[in-house]
């Protein structure tokens, strides 16, 4: 799942693919370029961004919205709340 900051970075890169790390940091009002670099590395690793010739490109990957969980046995005492699986008491 993407963090809010990662979503913001993707939106900025989508608007301007030639933007530099320091420009992204300025736009997000951050003083550290290192944090931006760490987020971008994570986005590349997770497949949301692709790097080629020192340029960043968005991929067609979208966030997974569903989690498939195999259940065995009785699940009548389970419920979902705020996208979390809870056990009824």
C-alpha positions in Angstrom: 0.0 0.0 0.0 1.3 3.4 -0.9 2.0 6.0 1.7 0.5 9.5 1.3 3.9 11.0 0.6 4.6 8.4 -2.1 1.2 9.2 -3.7 2.2 12.9 -3.7 5.5 12.1 -5.3 3.9 10.1 -8.1 1.5 12.9 -8.8 4.3 15.4 -9.1 6.3 13.1 -11.4 3.2 12.5 -13.5 2.9 16.3 -14.0 6.6 16.8 -14.7 8.7 13.7 -15.5 11.9 15.8 -15.8 11.7 17.1 -12.3 14.7 16.8 -10.0 14.8 15.4 -6.5 15.5 18.9 -5.1 12.5 20.3 -7.0 10.3 17.6 -5.6 11.5 18.4 -2.1 10.8 22.1 -2.6 7.3 21.4 -3.9 6.6 19.2 -0.9 8.2 21.8 1.5 10.9 19.3 2.7 14.5 20.1 3.4 15.9 16.6 2.9 16.4 15.3 -0.6 17.4 12.0 1.0 13.8 11.2 2.1 12.6 11.9 -1.5 15.3 9.6 -2.8 14.3 6.8 -0.3 10.6 7.1 -1.4 11.6 7.0 -5.1 13.8 3.9 -4.6 10.8 2.2 -2.8 8.5 3.2 -5.7 10.9 1.7 -8.2 11.3 -1.5 -6.2 7.5 -1.9 -5.9 7.1 -1.3 -9.6 5.3 2.1 -9.6 8.2 3.9 -11.2 10.8 2.9 -13.8 14.2 4.6 -14.2 15.9 4.8 -17.6 18.7 7.2 -18.6 18.3 9.2 -15.4 14.6 9.8 -16.1 11.7 8.5 -14.1 8.7 7.0 -15.8 5.3 5.9 -14.3 4.4 2.3 -14.9 0.9 1.0 -15.4 0.8 -0.6 -12.0 -2.1 0.2 -9.8 -2.6 -0.4 -6.1 -4.1 -3.6 -5.0 -7.5 -2.9 -3.4 -8.4 -6.5 -2.4 -6.8 -9.0 -0.2 -7.7 -12.6 -0.8 -7.5 -14.7 2.3 -8.3 -18.4 2.2 -10.5 -19.4 5.2 -10.7 -22.9 6.6 -13.3 -23.8 9.2 -15.9 -21.6 10.9 -15.5 -17.9 10.1 -18.8 -16.7 11.7 -17.0 -14.9 14.5 -14.9 -12.7 12.1 -15.9 -9.2 10.7 -14.2 -6.4 8.8 -13.9 -2.9 10.2 -12.0 -0.1 8.4 -10.5 -2.7 6.1 -9.1 -4.7 9.0 -10.1 -8.2 9.9 -11.4 -8.4 13.5 -12.5 -11.3 15.7 -16.0 -10.8 17.3 -16.0 -11.1 21.0 
